[in-house]
Amino acid sequence: EPEVTQTPSHQVTQMGQEVILRCVPISNHLYFYWYRQILGQKVEFLVSFYNNEISEKSEIFDDQFSVERPDGSNFTLKIRSTKLEDSAMYFCASSEQDQLLAFFGQGTRLTVV
Amino acid sequence: AQKVTQAQTEISVVEKEDVTLDCVYETRDTTYYLFWYKQPPSGELVFLIRRNSFDEQNEISGRYSWNFQKSTSSFNFTITASQVVDSAVYFCALSENFGNEKLTFGTGTRLTIIP
């Protein structure tokens, strides 16, 4: 069964460092998403991406965040200068245009120290 | 604006008991989708069900069943004959418009099944 793959599963970074979280969506999917879950809290929408551009973003997704689909298969989330409060589980998701169901990756746990 | 409320923060039941997880939603759209996800201790999000706003039929899948009532804006989830493997955090979520829009999640209910 096809699945969304995220790497790494856990990343530790120093405050102020740039971090890139990687996702390989399901191959025929057209819509891509990033969500964040601070430990013990709910899952929050960050950004959606379609047709090589951001279609919607939340208030959380400020100038420190960016997304990219560099090579037609990967979908990345970059945080330019990490803060302690960026520590969270980050989930990538993708959906096929007509099926309307987003499949989630297993998540990347980001720890900022 | 859309909102999902899961009033039950934590529930503990003894194995084999039935348990119902509540979900109440708010939306101004007439077309929307409701979801349940399971998050086991390993952390991934496991899709359980999606229901569109035009289909109020209750659904049963093995020990799981869902009760969708538009009149009360609720989409409750029942586990029958609970098992220890059901222990997890369960999230209800809502997607407006055509379902490719963002998911708005509730705060989750942590379910603990006591052996």
Contacts between the chains, C-beta under 8 A, distances in Angstrom:
chain1	res1	chain2	res2	distance
A	31	B	100	5.1
A	33	B	102	7.0
A	33	B	103	8.0
A	35	B	103	7.4
A	41	B	107	7.3
A	42	B	91	7.0
A	42	B	105	4.8
A	42	B	106	6.4
A	42	B	107	4.6
A	42	B	108	5.9
A	43	B	45	7.1
A	43	B	91	6.4
A	43	B	93	7.7
A	43	B	103	7.6
A	43	B	105	4.3
A	44	B	105	7.2
A	45	B	102	4.1
A	45	B	103	6.4
A	45	B	104	7.0
A	48	B	100	7.9
A	48	B	101	7.5
A	48	B	102	5.9
A	50	B	100	7.8
A	56	B	101	7.3
A	56	B	102	6.1
A	58	B	102	7.6
A	89	B	43	6.1
A	91	B	45	6.3
A	95	B	99	7.9
A	95	B	100	5.9
A	97	B	100	7.1
A	100	B	33	6.8
A	100	B	50	7.8
A	100	B	95	7.9
A	100	B	98	6.4
A	100	B	99	3.3
A	100	B	100	5.9
A	101	B	47	7.3
A	101	B	50	5.7
A	101	B	99	7.3
A	102	B	103	6.7
A	103	B	47	7.1
A	104	B	37	7.7
A	104	B	44	7.1
A	104	B	45	4.3
A	104	B	47	7.3
A	105	B	44	7.8
A	106	B	43	7.3
A	106	B	44	4.3
A	107	B	43	5.4
A	107	B	44	6.0
A	107	B	45	7.5
A	109	B	43	7.1
